Amino acid sequence: MSRPRFLLDEPVRVWVSCLVAVLLSGPTLFVNAGASPTSLQRGASLFAGREAVSGRIRGHEFALPARVVRCANCHASAMIAAPQGATAPRLDARFLTTARARRGGPPTAYDQQSFCRALRDAVDPGFIILAREMPVYQIDDSQCASLWLFLTEGSRHDGAH
């Protein structure tokens, strides 16, 4: 009994096999051209301001210097302490993913999509506008995913709790 013959020649079969393997490996391989992949290290860099993100105060047209709008200026995370006198909330998995009511609204919690919307539009998951001091950012999906990963998973991977 002979083996079935494929309609495709060998180089095409190899190419198709590689394409199928890449497609089945998941969406993390696909990033915008020139963008860095999602990672905890990138999220830490974004939070600390080592990777710059453009931000401005709502109602203003000009972007502020990157050093002024870095998260670590106002927030603590599970792995980075807040600056002295900071009043902004500590951003970690517990704070972000625990449902809570704000300003009389319904209890809501962040997920990655609502977190990114808050950064871009200054609106929380309950559609409450964030404090005006919170900058709005021009942050791409890969950057936002890295920042979310750092804030919600970072302490688990670092050994801290």
N, C-alpha and C positions, 0 to 999 in steps of 0.2 A: 504494500500500500504506500503510495507516494504522499509526501507532505503537501498540504494545500499551498498553492502559489499565491503570493500577495500581488496585488495590482501595482504596487509602488516599488520602485527600485530601491536598492540598499541605502543610498544617501538620503533619500526622501523619508524612508522609514525611520532612520536614525534621527533626523530633524523633527519628525512628528513625535517620536518618543520623548525627545528632550522637551518639546513644547508642552506635551501632556504632563510631564513631571513638574515643570515650572508652574503650570496652571493648578495642579493639585497641591502644590506646596503652600498655598495660602496667599492672602493679599499683602503680607508684610514685605514681599519682594518688590512690589510695585510702588515706586515713589516718583515724584515729579523729577524731571531732568534737573540735575544740579542740586537737588535736595538731599540732605543726609537721611539715612534710615532712622526709624523710630528706635529710641534706646533710653535706658535709665540715665546713662552718662550725658546724653544730649539734654534730657529733661533737667538734670542738675545744672548743666551749663546755662540753660535758659533761665532757670530760677535765680541763679547767682549773678546773671548778667554777663557771663563769659561769652555767650553767644547773644548778640544783640537782636532785639526785636523793636520795631517801630511802634510807638504809642503816643497818644495825645489825650488831653483832657476833653471830655465832651463839651461841645460848644466852641471849641477852638480849632482853627484850621491847621495850625502848624504842629509838626511832630516835635516832641521833647527829645533831648539827648537820651540815648539808650541807657546811660548810667543812672538817669533820673527815674526811669520807668521799670527798672528791674524789680522783680517780685520780692527779692530779699531785702529791699529797702523798707518794706512795710510788714511783710508776712514772715512767719516761721514755717518750717516744714518739719517732717519727722526727723530729718537729718541736718537741718540748718537752723540755727537759733535766730530769733527775731532781733532786730536792732533795739537798743535801749529806748524805752518810751513808745514803742510801736503799739498801736491800738487795733490794727487790722487782725482778723482772725488767723489762727494757726491753720495752715492748709495741709491736711493729711487725710488718709482714707476715712478715718472716723468722722471728721468734720464734714467732708464732702459727700459721703454716701449715707449718712444718717438723716432720715427725714426730720425736718424741723419747720415750724411755721415762722414766717417773718412778717412783721408789720400787719398782723391780722389776717394774713393770707393762709391758704391751706398748707399742711405739712408737705414739703417736697425735699428731694435729695438730688444731688448732681449725678449725672452720668457723663460720659466723655462728650457727647453731643451738646448737652446743656452747659457744660463747663466751657467748651469752646465758644458757644454763643455768648456766654457771660464775658469772656475776654474780648470778643469782637464787638459786642453791642451793649455791654454793661447791663444785661437783664438776666436775673437769676431764673431757676427752673419754675418758680411760682409766678413769673412775669412781673417781679418786683424790680424796679430800677435800683442798681447798686449806687453806693455813695459816689458823689461827683469826683471825689479824690481818686477813685479807682480809674486808672487810664483805660481807654479802649485801644486795642492792639490790632495791628496788621500782622496777623500770625497765620501761617499756612497750616494745612491739615497735619502734615508730618511734625512740625514743631509742636502743635497743640497736643497731638497724641503722645509725644515724648514727655511733655510737661505733665500731662495727666498720669502717665505711667510712673514718672518719678514721684508724684505726690501721693498716688494711691497704692503703689507697689514697692516703692523704693526702700522703705524701712524693712520690708520682709526679705529683700535680697541683700541688704547690708548687715543683717543679723540683729538690727535694733528692733525693739517692740514698743 
